[in-house]
Amino acid sequence: MRVRITSPARTAVNCFKFRNKIGIDVAVEALKDYRRLRKGTVGALWQQADRLRMSKVIRPYWDAMSSRTRKTSDATRFSYGAPLG
């Protein structure tokens, strides 16, 4: 069996492409790992997503992870007694 070696961005996008076969939870975990482990650039991810026509599928998950990160960082900033404003 031949297996092609691809980039981390392509792997994350392929997980979304085949999400019905492998499960959406695996695809989301691949996207989280790509972002958390800094396996590649954001530009490389979106380039592959555009190329494989997965941008509209990945966008809601990416945005949800981005907004969750911002809320967490805001909460920790204010939880240490820093003045508001």
PDB file of N, CA, C and O in Angstrom:
ATOM      1  N   MET A   1       0.845  -1.172   0.000  1.00  0.00           N
ATOM      2  CA  MET A   1       0.000   0.000   0.000  1.00  0.00           C
ATOM      3  C   MET A   1       0.892   1.239   0.000  1.00  0.00           C
ATOM      4  O   MET A   1       1.820   1.343   0.803  1.00  0.00           O
ATOM      5  N   ARG A   2       0.616   2.152  -0.880  1.00  0.00           N
ATOM      6  CA  ARG A   2       1.368   3.402  -0.949  1.00  0.00           C
ATOM      7  C   ARG A   2       0.707   4.446  -0.066  1.00  0.00           C
ATOM      8  O   ARG A   2      -0.512   4.623  -0.080  1.00  0.00           O
ATOM      9  N   VAL A   3       1.536   5.125   0.694  1.00  0.00           N
ATOM     10  CA  VAL A   3       1.057   6.193   1.562  1.00  0.00           C
ATOM     11  C   VAL A   3       1.840   7.444   1.203  1.00  0.00           C
ATOM     12  O   VAL A   3       3.070   7.438   1.191  1.00  0.00           O
ATOM     13  N   ARG A   4       1.129   8.499   0.917  1.00  0.00           N
ATOM     14  CA  ARG A   4       1.785   9.758   0.567  1.00  0.00           C
ATOM     15  C   ARG A   4       2.112  10.540   1.824  1.00  0.00           C
ATOM     16  O   ARG A   4       1.304  10.628   2.748  1.00  0.00           O
ATOM     17  N   ILE A   5       3.299  11.102   1.845  1.00  0.00           N
ATOM     18  CA  ILE A   5       3.713  11.964   2.939  1.00  0.00           C
ATOM     19  C   ILE A   5       3.307  13.386   2.577  1.00  0.00           C
ATOM     20  O   ILE A   5       3.687  13.901   1.525  1.00  0.00           O
ATOM     21  N   THR A   6       2.537  14.011   3.448  1.00  0.00           N
ATOM     22  CA  THR A   6       2.060  15.369   3.175  1.00  0.00           C
ATOM     23  C   THR A   6       2.453  16.284   4.333  1.00  0.00           C
ATOM     24  O   THR A   6       3.072  15.857   5.307  1.00  0.00           O
ATOM     25  N   SER A   7       2.081  17.527   4.199  1.00  0.00           N
ATOM     26  CA  SER A   7       2.376  18.511   5.246  1.00  0.00           C
ATOM     27  C   SER A   7       1.347  18.391   6.376  1.00  0.00           C
ATOM     28  O   SER A   7       0.275  17.819   6.184  1.00  0.00           O
ATOM     29  N   PRO A   8       1.677  18.931   7.546  1.00  0.00           N
ATOM     30  CA  PRO A   8       0.699  18.929   8.642  1.00  0.00           C
ATOM     31  C   PRO A   8      -0.597  19.670   8.275  1.00  0.00           C
ATOM     32  O   PRO A   8      -1.683  19.267   8.691  1.00  0.00           O
ATOM     33  N   ALA A   9      -0.480  20.744   7.501  1.00  0.00           N
ATOM     34  CA  ALA A   9      -1.677  21.487   7.086  1.00  0.00           C
ATOM     35  C   ALA A   9      -2.567  20.611   6.211  1.00  0.00           C
ATOM     36  O   ALA A   9      -3.786  20.586   6.384  1.00  0.00           O
ATOM     37  N   ARG A  10      -1.963  19.904   5.283  1.00  0.00           N
ATOM     38  CA  ARG A  10      -2.727  19.025   4.398  1.00  0.00           C
ATOM     39  C   ARG A  10      -3.385  17.907   5.201  1.00  0.00           C
ATOM     40  O   ARG A  10      -4.523  17.532   4.918  1.00  0.00           O
ATOM     41  N   THR A  11      -2.693  17.377   6.184  1.00  0.00           N
ATOM     42  CA  THR A  11      -3.253  16.317   7.014  1.00  0.00           C
ATOM     43  C   THR A  11      -4.476  16.809   7.779  1.00  0.00           C
ATOM     44  O   THR A  11      -5.494  16.118   7.829  1.00  0.00           O
ATOM     45  N   ALA A  12      -4.385  17.996   8.374  1.00  0.00           N
ATOM     46  CA  ALA A  12      -5.519  18.546   9.119  1.00  0.00           C
ATOM     47  C   ALA A  12      -6.716  18.779   8.198  1.00  0.00           C
ATOM     48  O   ALA A  12      -7.854  18.484   8.565  1.00  0.00           O
ATOM     49  N   VAL A  13      -6.460  19.303   7.014  1.00  0.00           N
ATOM     50  CA  VAL A  13      -7.545  19.550   6.054  1.00  0.00           C
ATOM     51  C   VAL A  13      -8.134  18.229   5.559  1.00  0.00           C
ATOM     52  O   VAL A  13      -9.350  18.112   5.407  1.00  0.00           O
ATOM     53  N   ASN A  14      -7.287  17.242   5.310  1.00  0.00           N
ATOM     54  CA  ASN A  14      -7.785  15.936   4.880  1.00  0.00           C
ATOM     55  C   ASN A  14      -8.674  15.294   5.933  1.00  0.00           C
ATOM     56  O   ASN A  14      -9.617  14.578   5.594  1.00  0.00           O
ATOM     57  N   CYS A  15      -8.387  15.538   7.192  1.00  0.00           N
ATOM     58  CA  CYS A  15      -9.247  15.012   8.252  1.00  0.00           C
ATOM     59  C   CYS A  15     -10.663  15.573   8.122  1.00  0.00           C
ATOM     60  O   CYS A  15     -11.639  14.859   8.351  1.00  0.00           O
ATOM     61  N   PHE A  16     -10.773  16.834   7.761  1.00  0.00           N
ATOM     62  CA  PHE A  16     -12.104  17.416   7.545  1.00  0.00           C
ATOM     63  C   PHE A  16     -12.720  16.912   6.250  1.00  0.00           C
ATOM     64  O   PHE A  16     -13.935  16.738   6.164  1.00  0.00           O
ATOM     65  N   LYS A  17     -11.898  16.681   5.260  1.00  0.00           N
ATOM     66  CA  LYS A  17     -12.403  16.171   3.982  1.00  0.00           C
ATOM     67  C   LYS A  17     -13.028  14.787   4.175  1.00  0.00           C
ATOM     68  O   LYS A  17     -14.046  14.471   3.559  1.00  0.00           O
ATOM     69  N   PHE A  18     -12.422  13.970   5.025  1.00  0.00           N
ATOM     70  CA  PHE A  18     -12.909  12.616   5.259  1.00  0.00           C
ATOM     71  C   PHE A  18     -13.583  12.482   6.624  1.00  0.00           C
ATOM     72  O   PHE A  18     -13.564  11.409   7.227  1.00  0.00           O
ATOM     73  N   ARG A  19     -14.171  13.566   7.104  1.00  0.00           N
ATOM     74  CA  ARG A  19     -14.758  13.594   8.442  1.00  0.00           C
ATOM     75  C   ARG A  19     -15.909  12.608   8.592  1.00  0.00           C
ATOM     76  O   ARG A  19     -16.160  12.127   9.697  1.00  0.00           O
ATOM     77  N   ASN A  20     -16.620  12.294   7.502  1.00  0.00           N
ATOM     78  CA  ASN A  20     -17.725  11.335   7.617  1.00  0.00           C
ATOM     79  C   ASN A  20     -17.221   9.910   7.791  1.00  0.00           C
ATOM     80  O   ASN A  20     -17.934   9.060   8.325  1.00  0.00           O
ATOM     81  N   LYS A  21     -16.002   9.643   7.347  1.00  0.00           N
ATOM     82  CA  LYS A  21     -15.434   8.305   7.492  1.00  0.00           C
ATOM     83  C   LYS A  21     -14.686   8.132   8.810  1.00  0.00           C
ATOM     84  O   LYS A  21     -14.756   7.071   9.430  1.00  0.00           O
ATOM     85  N   ILE A  22     -13.970   9.175   9.240  1.00  0.00           N
ATOM     86  CA  ILE A  22     -13.147   9.051  10.447  1.00  0.00           C
ATOM     87  C   ILE A  22     -13.806   9.651  11.679  1.00  0.00           C
ATOM     88  O   ILE A  22     -13.389   9.369  12.802  1.00  0.00           O
ATOM     89  N   GLY A  23     -14.818  10.465  11.485  1.00  0.00           N
ATOM     90  CA  GLY A  23     -15.527  11.094  12.596  1.00  0.00           C
ATOM     91  C   GLY A  23     -15.120  12.550  12.766  1.00  0.00           C
ATOM     92  O   GLY A  23     -13.949  12.902  12.623  1.00  0.00           O
ATOM     93  N   ILE A  24     -16.088  13.378  13.070  1.00  0.00           N
ATOM     94  CA  ILE A  24     -15.841  14.809  13.216  1.00  0.00           C
ATOM     95  C   ILE A  24     -14.950  15.083  14.425  1.00  0.00           C
ATOM     96  O   ILE A  24     -14.191  16.052  14.425  1.00  0.00           O
ATOM     97  N   ASP A  25     -15.035  14.239  15.456  1.00  0.00           N
ATOM     98  CA  ASP A  25     -14.198  14.444  16.636  1.00  0.00           C
ATOM     99  C   ASP A  25     -12.713  14.286  16.307  1.00  0.00           C
ATOM    100  O   ASP A  25     -11.877  14.986  16.877  1.00  0.00           O
ATOM    101  N   VAL A  26     -12.381  13.376  15.397  1.00  0.00           N
ATOM    102  CA  VAL A  26     -10.989  13.207  14.975  1.00  0.00           C
ATOM    103  C   VAL A  26     -10.528  14.428  14.181  1.00  0.00           C
ATOM    104  O   VAL A  26      -9.401  14.895  14.347  1.00  0.00           O
ATOM    105  N   ALA A  27     -11.406  14.943  13.319  1.00  0.00           N
ATOM    106  CA  ALA A  27     -11.065  16.119  12.519  1.00  0.00           C
ATOM    107  C   ALA A  27     -10.842  17.343  13.400  1.00  0.00           C
ATOM    108  O   ALA A  27      -9.893  18.098  13.190  1.00  0.00           O
ATOM    109  N   VAL A  28     -11.701  17.535  14.369  1.00  0.00           N
ATOM    110  CA  VAL A  28     -11.563  18.679  15.269  1.00  0.00           C
ATOM    111  C   VAL A  28     -10.287  18.540  16.105  1.00  0.00           C
ATOM    112  O   VAL A  28      -9.585  19.524  16.334  1.00  0.00           O
ATOM    113  N   GLU A  29      -9.993  17.337  16.552  1.00  0.00           N
ATOM    114  CA  GLU A  29      -8.771  17.106  17.326  1.00  0.00           C
ATOM    115  C   GLU A  29      -7.527  17.375  16.488  1.00  0.00           C
ATOM    116  O   GLU A  29      -6.538  17.903  16.996  1.00  0.00           O
ATOM    117  N   ALA A  30      -7.571  17.013  15.203  1.00  0.00           N
ATOM    118  CA  ALA A  30      -6.441  17.298  14.311  1.00  0.00           C
ATOM    119  C   ALA A  30      -6.241  18.800  14.158  1.00  0.00           C
ATOM    120  O   ALA A  30      -5.108  19.280  14.136  1.00  0.00           O
ATOM    121  N   LEU A  31      -7.332  19.538  14.052  1.00  0.00           N
ATOM    122  CA  LEU A  31      -7.233  20.989  13.939  1.00  0.00           C
ATOM    123  C   LEU A  31      -6.697  21.603  15.235  1.00  0.00           C
ATOM    124  O   LEU A  31      -5.878  22.521  15.196  1.00  0.00           O
ATOM    125  N   LYS A  32      -7.155  21.102  16.370  1.00  0.00           N
ATOM    126  CA  LYS A  32      -6.647  21.583  17.660  1.00  0.00           C
ATOM    127  C   LYS A  32      -5.156  21.315  17.796  1.00  0.00           C
ATOM    128  O   LYS A  32      -4.403  22.182  18.238  1.00  0.00           O
ATOM    129  N   ASP A  33      -4.730  20.113  17.418  1.00  0.00           N
ATOM    130  CA  ASP A  33      -3.310  19.771  17.503  1.00  0.00           C
ATOM    131  C   ASP A  33      -2.480  20.631  16.567  1.00  0.00           C
ATOM    132  O   ASP A  33      -1.387  21.067  16.928  1.00  0.00           O
ATOM    133  N   TYR A  34      -2.987  20.878  15.375  1.00  0.00           N
ATOM    134  CA  TYR A  34      -2.270  21.728  14.414  1.00  0.00           C
ATOM    135  C   TYR A  34      -2.029  23.104  15.014  1.00  0.00           C
ATOM    136  O   TYR A  34      -0.946  23.676  14.888  1.00  0.00           O
ATOM    137  N   ARG A  35      -3.046  23.616  15.658  1.00  0.00           N
ATOM    138  CA  ARG A  35      -2.943  24.948  16.249  1.00  0.00           C
ATOM    139  C   ARG A  35      -2.111  24.954  17.536  1.00  0.00           C
ATOM    140  O   ARG A  35      -1.253  25.816  17.724  1.00  0.00           O
ATOM    141  N   ARG A  36      -2.369  23.996  18.408  1.00  0.00           N
ATOM    142  CA  ARG A  36      -1.701  23.952  19.715  1.00  0.00           C
ATOM    143  C   ARG A  36      -0.214  23.640  19.594  1.00  0.00           C
ATOM    144  O   ARG A  36       0.608  24.251  20.276  1.00  0.00           O
ATOM    145  N   LEU A  37       0.128  22.699  18.737  1.00  0.00           N
ATOM    146  CA  LEU A  37       1.521  22.286  18.587  1.00  0.00           C
ATOM    147  C   LEU A  37       2.294  23.129  17.579  1.00  0.00           C
ATOM    148  O   LEU A  37       3.488  22.922  17.362  1.00  0.00           O
ATOM    149  N   ARG A  38       1.597  24.077  16.971  1.00  0.00           N
ATOM    150  CA  ARG A  38       2.208  24.967  15.978  1.00  0.00           C
ATOM    151  C   ARG A  38       2.970  24.188  14.917  1.00  0.00           C
ATOM    152  O   ARG A  38       4.149  24.430  14.656  1.00  0.00           O
ATOM    153  N   LYS A  39       2.257  23.249  14.316  1.00  0.00           N
ATOM    154  CA  LYS A  39       2.847  22.390  13.299  1.00  0.00           C
ATOM    155  C   LYS A  39       3.049  23.103  11.968  1.00  0.00           C
ATOM    156  O   LYS A  39       3.800  22.623  11.119  1.00  0.00           O
ATOM    157  N   GLY A  40       2.398  24.224  11.778  1.00  0.00           N
ATOM    158  CA  GLY A  40       2.518  24.980  10.545  1.00  0.00           C
ATOM    159  C   GLY A  40       1.876  26.341  10.712  1.00  0.00           C
ATOM    160  O   GLY A  40       1.382  26.686  11.786  1.00  0.00           O
ATOM    161  N   THR A  41       1.891  27.104   9.645  1.00  0.00           N
ATOM    162  CA  THR A  41       1.340  28.449   9.702  1.00  0.00           C
ATOM    163  C   THR A  41      -0.158  28.435   9.411  1.00  0.00           C
ATOM    164  O   THR A  41      -0.695  27.490   8.832  1.00  0.00           O
ATOM    165  N   VAL A  42      -0.800  29.495   9.826  1.00  0.00           N
ATOM    166  CA  VAL A  42      -2.228  29.653   9.531  1.00  0.00           C
ATOM    167  C   VAL A  42      -2.429  29.788   8.027  1.00  0.00           C
ATOM    168  O   VAL A  42      -3.388  29.259   7.465  1.00  0.00           O
ATOM    169  N   GLY A  43      -1.507  30.507   7.380  1.00  0.00           N
ATOM    170  CA  GLY A  43      -1.597  30.685   5.928  1.00  0.00           C
ATOM    171  C   GLY A  43      -1.517  29.368   5.178  1.00  0.00           C
ATOM    172  O   GLY A  43      -2.230  29.167   4.195  1.00  0.00           O
ATOM    173  N   ALA A  44      -0.654  28.469   5.633  1.00  0.00           N
ATOM    174  CA  ALA A  44      -0.520  27.162   4.983  1.00  0.00           C
ATOM    175  C   ALA A  44      -1.800  26.349   5.141  1.00  0.00           C
ATOM    176  O   ALA A  44      -2.218  25.645   4.222  1.00  0.00           O
ATOM    177  N   LEU A  45      -2.421  26.454   6.320  1.00  0.00           N
ATOM    178  CA  LEU A  45      -3.674  25.732   6.552  1.00  0.00           C
ATOM    179  C   LEU A  45      -4.757  26.220   5.609  1.00  0.00           C
ATOM    180  O   LEU A  45      -5.447  25.417   4.980  1.00  0.00           O
ATOM    181  N   TRP A  46      -4.911  27.547   5.507  1.00  0.00           N
ATOM    182  CA  TRP A  46      -5.976  28.083   4.655  1.00  0.00           C
ATOM    183  C   TRP A  46      -5.670  27.887   3.177  1.00  0.00           C
ATOM    184  O   TRP A  46      -6.591  27.762   2.370  1.00  0.00           O
ATOM    185  N   GLN A  47      -4.417  27.857   2.817  1.00  0.00           N
ATOM    186  CA  GLN A  47      -4.064  27.573   1.424  1.00  0.00           C
ATOM    187  C   GLN A  47      -4.501  26.149   1.054  1.00  0.00           C
ATOM    188  O   GLN A  47      -5.081  25.928  -0.009  1.00  0.00           O
ATOM    189  N   GLN A  48      -4.219  25.200   1.932  1.00  0.00           N
ATOM    190  CA  GLN A  48      -4.646  23.825   1.680  1.00  0.00           C
ATOM    191  C   GLN A  48      -6.168  23.695   1.730  1.00  0.00           C
ATOM    192  O   GLN A  48      -6.759  22.958   0.941  1.00  0.00           O
ATOM    193  N   ALA A  49      -6.795  24.410   2.654  1.00  0.00           N
ATOM    194  CA  ALA A  49      -8.255  24.360   2.763  1.00  0.00           C
ATOM    195  C   ALA A  49      -8.905  24.900   1.493  1.00  0.00           C
ATOM    196  O   ALA A  49      -9.879  24.326   1.007  1.00  0.00           O
ATOM    197  N   ASP A  50      -8.383  25.981   0.958  1.00  0.00           N
ATOM    198  CA  ASP A  50      -8.908  26.528  -0.300  1.00  0.00           C
ATOM    199  C   ASP A  50      -8.679  25.553  -1.447  1.00  0.00           C
ATOM    200  O   ASP A  50      -9.561  25.332  -2.277  1.00  0.00           O
ATOM    201  N   ARG A  51      -7.502  24.982  -1.481  1.00  0.00           N
ATOM    202  CA  ARG A  51      -7.144  24.064  -2.562  1.00  0.00           C
ATOM    203  C   ARG A  51      -8.037  22.825  -2.574  1.00  0.00           C
ATOM    204  O   ARG A  51      -8.404  22.329  -3.639  1.00  0.00           O
ATOM    205  N   LEU A  52      -8.386  22.328  -1.384  1.00  0.00           N
ATOM    206  CA  LEU A  52      -9.226  21.136  -1.277  1.00  0.00           C
ATOM    207  C   LEU A  52     -10.704  21.461  -1.066  1.00  0.00           C
ATOM    208  O   LEU A  52     -11.515  20.568  -0.822  1.00  0.00           O
ATOM    209  N   ARG A  53     -11.047  22.749  -1.163  1.00  0.00           N
ATOM    210  CA  ARG A  53     -12.431  23.220  -1.036  1.00  0.00           C
ATOM    211  C   ARG A  53     -13.054  22.866   0.307  1.00  0.00           C
ATOM    212  O   ARG A  53     -14.196  22.413   0.379  1.00  0.00           O
ATOM    213  N   MET A  54     -12.294  23.077   1.356  1.00  0.00           N
ATOM    214  CA  MET A  54     -12.759  22.780   2.700  1.00  0.00           C
ATOM    215  C   MET A  54     -12.829  24.019   3.584  1.00  0.00           C
ATOM    216  O   MET A  54     -13.109  23.900   4.777  1.00  0.00           O
ATOM    217  N   SER A  55     -12.583  25.196   3.034  1.00  0.00           N
ATOM    218  CA  SER A  55     -12.554  26.428   3.838  1.00  0.00           C
ATOM    219  C   SER A  55     -13.858  26.668   4.584  1.00  0.00           C
ATOM    220  O   SER A  55     -13.845  26.990   5.772  1.00  0.00           O
ATOM    221  N   LYS A  56     -14.978  26.513   3.895  1.00  0.00           N
ATOM    222  CA  LYS A  56     -16.272  26.769   4.524  1.00  0.00           C
ATOM    223  C   LYS A  56     -16.607  25.733   5.584  1.00  0.00           C
ATOM    224  O   LYS A  56     -17.379  26.010   6.502  1.00  0.00           O
ATOM    225  N   VAL A  57     -16.038  24.556   5.465  1.00  0.00           N
ATOM    226  CA  VAL A  57     -16.284  23.506   6.458  1.00  0.00           C
ATOM    227  C   VAL A  57     -15.445  23.755   7.711  1.00  0.00           C
ATOM    228  O   VAL A  57     -15.928  23.587   8.830  1.00  0.00           O
ATOM    229  N   ILE A  58     -14.189  24.154   7.518  1.00  0.00           N
ATOM    230  CA  ILE A  58     -13.265  24.331   8.639  1.00  0.00           C
ATOM    231  C   ILE A  58     -13.504  25.635   9.381  1.00  0.00           C
ATOM    232  O   ILE A  58     -13.297  25.697  10.593  1.00  0.00           O
ATOM    233  N   ARG A  59     -13.937  26.680   8.681  1.00  0.00           N
ATOM    234  CA  ARG A  59     -14.057  28.027   9.260  1.00  0.00           C
ATOM    235  C   ARG A  59     -14.824  28.076  10.587  1.00  0.00           C
ATOM    236  O   ARG A  59     -14.329  28.694  11.529  1.00  0.00           O
ATOM    237  N   PRO A  60     -16.002  27.458  10.712  1.00  0.00           N
ATOM    238  CA  PRO A  60     -16.720  27.551  12.002  1.00  0.00           C
ATOM    239  C   PRO A  60     -15.947  26.946  13.170  1.00  0.00           C
ATOM    240  O   PRO A  60     -15.994  27.468  14.283  1.00  0.00           O
ATOM    241  N   TYR A  61     -15.241  25.856  12.923  1.00  0.00           N
ATOM    242  CA  TYR A  61     -14.464  25.223  13.993  1.00  0.00           C
ATOM    243  C   TYR A  61     -13.270  26.089  14.373  1.00  0.00           C
ATOM    244  O   TYR A  61     -12.941  26.219  15.552  1.00  0.00           O
ATOM    245  N   TRP A  62     -12.622  26.679  13.371  1.00  0.00           N
ATOM    246  CA  TRP A  62     -11.471  27.559  13.627  1.00  0.00           C
ATOM    247  C   TRP A  62     -11.916  28.786  14.415  1.00  0.00           C
ATOM    248  O   TRP A  62     -11.261  29.183  15.379  1.00  0.00           O
ATOM    249  N   ASP A  63     -13.032  29.383  14.001  1.00  0.00           N
ATOM    250  CA  ASP A  63     -13.542  30.568  14.688  1.00  0.00           C
ATOM    251  C   ASP A  63     -13.936  30.248  16.131  1.00  0.00           C
ATOM    252  O   ASP A  63     -13.696  31.049  17.035  1.00  0.00           O
ATOM    253  N   ALA A  64     -14.537  29.086  16.342  1.00  0.00           N
ATOM    254  CA  ALA A  64     -14.927  28.697  17.699  1.00  0.00           C
ATOM    255  C   ALA A  64     -13.699  28.533  18.582  1.00  0.00           C
ATOM    256  O   ALA A  64     -13.713  28.943  19.742  1.00  0.00           O
ATOM    257  N   MET A  65     -12.641  27.940  18.046  1.00  0.00           N
ATOM    258  CA  MET A  65     -11.409  27.788  18.828  1.00  0.00           C
ATOM    259  C   MET A  65     -10.772  29.142  19.092  1.00  0.00           C
ATOM    260  O   MET A  65     -10.222  29.362  20.172  1.00  0.00           O
ATOM    261  N   SER A  66     -10.835  30.047  18.131  1.00  0.00           N
ATOM    262  CA  SER A  66     -10.243  31.370  18.299  1.00  0.00           C
ATOM    263  C   SER A  66     -10.991  32.175  19.350  1.00  0.00           C
ATOM    264  O   SER A  66     -10.367  32.832  20.183  1.00  0.00           O
ATOM    265  N   SER A  67     -12.308  32.132  19.323  1.00  0.00           N
ATOM    266  CA  SER A  67     -13.078  32.907  20.296  1.00  0.00           C
ATOM    267  C   SER A  67     -12.923  32.325  21.693  1.00  0.00           C
ATOM    268  O   SER A  67     -12.909  33.074  22.670  1.00  0.00           O
ATOM    269  N   ARG A  68     -12.807  31.011  21.809  1.00  0.00           N
ATOM    270  CA  ARG A  68     -12.619  30.373  23.109  1.00  0.00           C
ATOM    271  C   ARG A  68     -11.274  30.769  23.698  1.00  0.00           C
ATOM    272  O   ARG A  68     -11.173  30.981  24.906  1.00  0.00           O
ATOM    273  N   THR A  69     -10.242  30.873  22.874  1.00  0.00           N
ATOM    274  CA  THR A  69      -8.920  31.272  23.332  1.00  0.00           C
ATOM    275  C   THR A  69      -8.939  32.706  23.834  1.00  0.00           C
ATOM    276  O   THR A  69      -8.355  33.004  24.875  1.00  0.00           O
ATOM    277  N   ARG A  70      -9.605  33.599  23.104  1.00  0.00           N
ATOM    278  CA  ARG A  70      -9.683  34.996  23.513  1.00  0.00           C
ATOM    279  C   ARG A  70     -10.415  35.139  24.831  1.00  0.00           C
ATOM    280  O   ARG A  70      -9.968  35.884  25.704  1.00  0.00           O
ATOM    281  N   LYS A  71     -11.538  34.438  24.998  1.00  0.00           N
ATOM    282  CA  LYS A  71     -12.311  34.531  26.238  1.00  0.00           C
ATOM    283  C   LYS A  71     -11.490  34.025  27.415  1.00  0.00           C
ATOM    284  O   LYS A  71     -11.535  34.608  28.498  1.00  0.00           O
ATOM    285  N   THR A  72     -10.751  32.962  27.216  1.00  0.00           N
ATOM    286  CA  THR A  72      -9.929  32.413  28.288  1.00  0.00           C
ATOM    287  C   THR A  72      -8.849  33.394  28.690  1.00  0.00           C
ATOM    288  O   THR A  72      -8.611  33.594  29.881  1.00  0.00           O
ATOM    289  N   SER A  73      -8.187  34.012  27.718  1.00  0.00           N
ATOM    290  CA  SER A  73      -7.112  34.945  28.055  1.00  0.00           C
ATOM    291  C   SER A  73      -7.665  36.192  28.737  1.00  0.00           C
ATOM    292  O   SER A  73      -7.015  36.734  29.631  1.00  0.00           O
ATOM    293  N   ASP A  74      -8.849  36.663  28.339  1.00  0.00           N
ATOM    294  CA  ASP A  74      -9.468  37.809  29.005  1.00  0.00           C
ATOM    295  C   ASP A  74      -9.828  37.458  30.442  1.00  0.00           C
ATOM    296  O   ASP A  74      -9.638  38.268  31.350  1.00  0.00           O
ATOM    297  N   ALA A  75     -10.349  36.251  30.649  1.00  0.00           N
ATOM    298  CA  ALA A  75     -10.759  35.839  31.991  1.00  0.00           C
ATOM    299  C   ALA A  75      -9.550  35.732  32.915  1.00  0.00           C
ATOM    300  O   ALA A  75      -9.627  36.132  34.077  1.00  0.00           O
ATOM    301  N   THR A  76      -8.452  35.205  32.424  1.00  0.00           N
ATOM    302  CA  THR A  76      -7.283  35.069  33.287  1.00  0.00           C
ATOM    303  C   THR A  76      -6.664  36.431  33.570  1.00  0.00           C
ATOM    304  O   THR A  76      -6.105  36.644  34.646  1.00  0.00           O
ATOM    305  N   ARG A  77      -6.754  37.339  32.632  1.00  0.00           N
ATOM    306  CA  ARG A  77      -6.182  38.672  32.848  1.00  0.00           C
ATOM    307  C   ARG A  77      -6.902  39.402  33.971  1.00  0.00           C
ATOM    308  O   ARG A  77      -6.278  40.104  34.765  1.00  0.00           O
ATOM    309  N   PHE A  78      -8.243  39.229  34.035  1.00  0.00           N
ATOM    310  CA  PHE A  78      -9.021  39.940  35.033  1.00  0.00           C
ATOM    311  C   PHE A  78      -9.150  39.167  36.343  1.00  0.00           C
ATOM    312  O   PHE A  78      -9.574  39.733  37.350  1.00  0.00           O
ATOM    313  N   SER A  79      -8.798  37.906  36.347  1.00  0.00           N
ATOM    314  CA  SER A  79      -8.973  37.130  37.561  1.00  0.00           C
ATOM    315  C   SER A  79      -7.874  37.398  38.589  1.00  0.00           C
ATOM    316  O   SER A  79      -8.014  37.005  39.748  1.00  0.00           O
ATOM    317  N   TYR A  80      -6.810  38.043  38.200  1.00  0.00           N
ATOM    318  CA  TYR A  80      -5.708  38.307  39.110  1.00  0.00           C
ATOM    319  C   TYR A  80      -5.801  39.671  39.781  1.00  0.00           C
ATOM    320  O   TYR A  80      -4.813  40.172  40.319  1.00  0.00           O
ATOM    321  N   GLY A  81      -6.971  40.261  39.748  1.00  0.00           N
ATOM    322  CA  GLY A  81      -7.184  41.515  40.432  1.00  0.00           C
ATOM    323  C   GLY A  81      -6.693  42.732  39.662  1.00  0.00           C
ATOM    324  O   GLY A  81      -6.527  43.808  40.237  1.00  0.00           O
ATOM    325  N   ALA A  82      -6.459  42.568  38.361  1.00  0.00           N
ATOM    326  CA  ALA A  82      -6.047  43.720  37.552  1.00  0.00           C
ATOM    327  C   ALA A  82      -7.237  44.669  37.443  1.00  0.00           C
ATOM    328  O   ALA A  82      -8.374  44.219  37.302  1.00  0.00           O
ATOM    329  N   PRO A  83      -6.989  45.959  37.506  1.00  0.00           N
ATOM    330  CA  PRO A  83      -8.096  46.910  37.414  1.00  0.00           C
ATOM    331  C   PRO A  83      -8.747  46.860  36.031  1.00  0.00           C
ATOM    332  O   PRO A  83      -8.073  46.693  35.014  1.00  0.00           O
ATOM    333  N   LEU A  84     -10.041  47.005  36.020  1.00  0.00           N
ATOM    334  CA  LEU A  84     -10.766  47.037  34.765  1.00  0.00           C
ATOM    335  C   LEU A  84     -10.603  48.419  34.126  1.00  0.00           C
ATOM    336  O   LEU A  84     -10.700  49.451  34.791  1.00  0.00           O
ATOM    337  N   GLY A  85     -10.355  48.401  32.828  1.00  0.00           N
ATOM    338  CA  GLY A  85     -10.308  49.675  32.129  1.00  0.00           C
ATOM    339  C   GLY A  85      -8.981  50.134  31.729  1.00  0.00           C
ATOM    340  O   GLY A  85      -8.851  51.203  31.132  1.00  0.00           O
TER     341      GLY A  85
END
